[in-house]
Amino acid sequence: MRTVRASLREEGRFPSRRTFERRLKAVPERLPEQIGSLGRHLVEVLKPWESRGRAVALDSTTLQAKGGVWHNKDKEAGKVPHSSIDTEAAWTKSGWHGWVYGWKLHVAITVCEVWIPLAARLTPANTADNLVAPYLIEQLPDEARFVLGDIHYNAPNVRQACLRSTEKEERFLVTTKRGAYPHTDDGVEVRRIFHKLRSLANENFNEHFKAIFEVHGEVPTRGLINTARFALGAVFVYQLALLYRHELKMDLNRGLKPFLRAA
């Protein structure tokens, strides 16, 4: 802590509280680009796709807002019944958790033995996944050839983002297909394999991430800026931990959770 305090000084003085607040407020604006840059570097040094298909999984996971919930009838009436309610959060219905009042953490991760976050964004929970997907796709490494998603990413704007996101070779969007089941087209078996790979990557990473940073319950922050700084900062720390363990020639898959928790 003494080293940190010394590093914060300039000409023997600390910045004012207002300076800290201004700089902290600006952090979430830069984090998505920094996460993308570090993600591309991790792909370069870790080489996760040397023996695997070059696939990336897109997904969003819900984070519960701190404090109470703002019911729609109160929101429509302009009434905030309790000061603990985070009025910047929103409602969404999760297939796993039902109705959730809070946020969505949108993440792109590698589909391989090591889950590497390549891009991330935080939005209120009612933001559609396909609206955020292009911002994630533009941060992907050129090596990423297959972009995997569920039915929410089966949208023209996401497909267009894949087509224009790389000049080296074609990038394919593979998503769940709309329409009644069972599907009988030629690509159904391939999609089934990709869907399984995507589910394993997303579900395992989301659970791992929430356990490490203790967000199975409420987030520790209020407001979009503060929550984005917390959630995106956690993704960035996760990436830094992968890089650190790689440089020390440590196992990337084993011991990461206690390593980060101890830090």
NORDA-V656693 format. One record per pair of residues at least 24 apart in sequence whose ideal C-beta (glycine too) atoms are under 10 Angstrom apart, sorted by the first residue. I is the first residue (numbers start at 0). J is the second residue. Records with the same first field share a line. If there is no record, write none. Layout:
I->J + J
This chain:
23->224 + 225 + 228
24->224 + 225 + 228
25->224 + 228
26->224 + 225 + 227 + 228 + 231 + 232 + 235
27->120 + 121 + 223 + 224 + 225 + 226 + 227 + 228 + 229 + 230 + 231 + 232
28->224 + 227 + 228
29->231
30->119 + 120 + 121 + 227 + 228 + 230 + 231 + 232 + 234 + 235
31->105 + 118 + 119 + 120 + 121 + 134 + 135 + 137 + 138 + 227 + 231 + 234 + 235
32->118 + 138
33->231 + 232 + 234 + 235 + 238
34->106 + 107 + 116 + 117 + 118 + 119 + 120 + 135 + 138 + 231 + 232 + 234 + 235 + 237 + 238
35->107 + 116 + 117 + 118 + 119 + 134 + 135 + 137 + 138 + 139 + 140
36->138 + 238
37->115 + 116 + 117 + 234 + 235 + 238 + 239 + 241 + 242
38->107 + 108 + 109 + 115 + 116 + 117 + 118 + 119 + 138 + 139 + 140 + 234 + 235 + 238 + 241
39->115 + 117 + 118 + 138 + 139 + 140 + 141 + 142 + 143
40->140 + 238 + 242
41->109 + 113 + 115 + 116 + 117 + 140 + 238 + 239 + 241 + 242 + 245 + 251
42->109 + 111 + 115 + 117 + 139 + 140 + 141 + 142 + 143
43->140 + 142
44->241 + 242 + 245 + 246
45->109 + 111 + 112 + 113 + 115 + 241 + 242 + 245 + 251
46->111 + 113 + 142
47->109 + 110 + 111 + 112 + 113 + 114 + 115 + 142 + 251
48->109 + 110 + 111 + 140 + 142 + 143 + 144
49->111
50->111 + 112
51->109 + 110 + 111 + 112 + 113 + 196
52->110 + 111 + 144 + 145 + 192 + 193 + 196
53->109 + 110 + 111 + 139 + 140 + 141 + 142 + 143 + 144 + 145 + 168 + 170
54->108 + 109 + 110 + 111 + 143 + 144 + 145 + 146 + 147 + 171 + 173 + 193 + 196 + 197 + 200
55->107 + 108 + 109 + 110 + 111 + 115 + 117 + 118 + 135 + 136 + 139 + 140 + 142 + 143 + 144 + 145 + 146 + 147 + 148 + 170 + 197 + 200
56->106 + 107 + 108 + 109 + 110 + 114 + 117 + 145 + 146 + 147 + 148 + 149 + 193 + 196 + 197 + 198 + 199 + 200 + 201 + 202 + 204
57->105 + 106 + 107 + 108 + 117 + 118 + 128 + 129 + 131 + 132 + 135 + 136 + 139 + 146 + 147 + 148 + 149 + 151 + 152 + 157 + 172 + 174 + 197 + 201
58->103 + 104 + 105 + 106 + 107 + 108 + 128 + 135 + 147 + 148 + 149 + 151 + 152 + 197 + 198 + 200 + 201 + 202 + 204 + 205
59->91 + 93 + 102 + 103 + 104 + 105 + 106 + 120 + 121 + 122 + 124 + 126 + 127 + 128 + 131 + 132 + 135 + 148 + 149 + 151 + 152 + 201 + 205
60->93 + 95 + 96 + 102 + 103 + 104 + 105 + 106 + 201 + 202 + 204 + 205 + 206 + 208 + 209 + 214 + 230
61->91 + 92 + 93 + 95 + 96 + 97 + 98 + 99 + 100 + 101 + 102 + 103 + 104 + 124 + 205 + 214
62->88 + 99 + 101 + 102 + 103 + 104 + 121 + 124 + 209 + 212 + 214 + 215 + 216 + 217 + 218 + 220 + 226 + 229 + 230
63->88 + 96 + 99 + 100 + 101 + 102 + 124 + 214 + 215 + 216 + 217 + 218
64->88 + 89 + 90 + 99 + 100 + 101 + 102 + 123 + 124 + 217 + 218 + 220 + 221 + 222 + 226
65->101 + 216 + 217 + 218 + 219 + 220 + 221 + 222 + 225 + 226
66->100 + 217 + 221
67->100
68->98 + 99 + 100 + 101
69->100
70->100
83->221
84->221
85->123 + 217 + 218 + 220 + 221 + 222 + 223 + 225 + 226
86->221 + 222
87->123 + 221 + 222 + 223 + 224 + 225 + 226
88->123 + 124 + 125 + 218 + 221 + 222 + 223 + 226
89->122 + 123 + 124 + 125 + 126
90->123 + 124 + 125
91->123 + 124 + 125 + 126 + 127
92->124 + 125
93->124
94->149
95->202 + 205
96->215
98->124
99->124
100->124 + 125
101->214 + 217 + 218 + 226
102->126 + 214 + 218 + 220 + 223 + 226 + 227 + 229 + 230
103->127 + 128 + 131 + 230
104->205 + 208 + 209 + 214 + 218 + 226 + 227 + 230 + 231 + 233 + 234
105->130 + 131 + 132 + 134 + 135
106->135 + 201 + 204 + 205 + 208 + 230 + 231 + 234
107->132 + 134 + 135 + 136 + 138 + 139 + 143 + 146 + 147 + 148
108->197 + 200 + 201 + 203 + 204 + 205 + 208 + 234
109->139 + 140 + 142 + 143 + 200 + 204
110->143 + 145 + 147 + 193 + 196 + 197 + 199 + 200 + 201
111->196 + 200
112->251 + 252
113->241 + 245 + 251 + 252 + 255
114->199 + 200 + 201 + 203 + 204 + 205 + 207 + 208 + 237 + 241 + 251 + 252 + 255
115->140 + 204 + 237 + 238 + 241 + 242 + 251
116->204 + 208 + 231 + 233 + 234 + 235 + 237 + 238 + 241
117->143 + 234 + 238
118->234
119->227 + 230 + 231 + 233 + 234 + 235 + 237 + 238
120->227 + 230 + 231 + 234
121->218 + 223 + 224 + 226 + 227 + 228 + 229 + 230 + 231 + 234
122->223 + 227
123->223 + 226
127->151 + 152 + 154
128->152 + 154 + 157
129->153 + 154 + 155 + 156 + 157 + 158 + 160 + 174
130->154 + 156 + 157
131->157
132->156 + 157 + 158 + 160 + 161 + 172
133->157 + 159 + 160 + 161 + 163 + 164
134->160
135->160 + 164
136->160 + 161 + 162 + 163 + 164 + 165 + 170 + 172
137->163 + 164 + 165
138->164
139->164 + 165 + 170
140->165
141->165 + 166 + 167 + 168 + 170
142->167 + 168
143->170
144->168 + 169 + 170 + 171
145->170 + 171 + 172 + 173 + 193 + 196 + 197
146->170 + 171 + 172 + 173 + 174 + 197
147->171 + 172 + 173 + 174 + 175 + 190 + 193 + 194 + 196 + 197 + 198 + 200 + 201
148->172 + 173 + 174 + 175 + 193 + 194 + 197 + 201
149->174 + 175 + 194 + 197 + 198 + 201
150->174 + 175 + 176 + 177
151->175
153->177
173->197
204->237
207->237 + 255 + 256 + 259
208->233 + 234 + 237 + 256 + 259
209->233
210->256 + 259 + 260
211->236 + 237 + 240 + 255 + 256 + 257 + 258 + 259 + 260
212->236 + 237 + 259 + 260
213->260
233->259
236->262
